[in-house]
């Protein structure tokens, strides 16, 4: 063996070549922990606290829920900065800091006694959760995978809803355990966020496969010869190098602004979701059985969102255009069914489920469109700007 070959780093592992275990699976598991714990506990479980905390404070519900509006504003302001930071800094540090902010915010909510304190905690959680819900999953999956990207993104994002299904009943039980059970629930959620997520962000997450001397998942399958599969780690880095345009160049392209418009329109659908229970309740006189099932209607939409994220991911692996058409088609069909056949409970639930699929496009279709249009070279910065819509 030549001196050059002797000094070269180790070749990619046999697991990469034979289709066995790949470190990317641990990255996906880390992404699931991020979406199922801090994202779900901060966002998907927020509603169970609105009534008990506002009643304890003796204020109108709208006054307390203003913290959630502050949280959303903080998210919007954080995204551009987080996008640039995640493109340059070690993701272990960035994501761990974000998890700590979410955990600290939840613990702070459990200790708060005045409205302004809840507002401050809301801002802290907004800064922490923005990179986790919008940037962490697509950034890590794009860096670590060159195939099945859509499936992995959809699978991970589905756990924001699954986490809500798991922790909403637990949180409700804790809230009902005493006069200030909401404090216990917030505290438990904060501890779960920190203990359940930090081991992944600190010990498992790596910014790119080259940090472990690996090729991205699926990269070896694209190699044309055995020589490429036995390349040095330096070649692995080169093979997995991100391709695409810079954020500055992307913002000068019509496609960027088309994606901003798409993201804005899709995000508007989230407001419709919030009114589905009220829509069902509006039939209290003409169809009381529909009003009685208002909670089930919301659950059907949530189920559609969870399933839709995985389905859209799989479809996008075959065709991004097909993913857009499937998502929008399901949304249009769902709205039409709920509009014209609202008194047939089964059809109303089917319509709500279908509408949940278009809701899923916010966190699945948009990042995959950004990747398809602009590549992965400056992905976090570009996607963070698009997500501000």
Beta strands, then each sheet from edge to edge (+ up, - down):
end
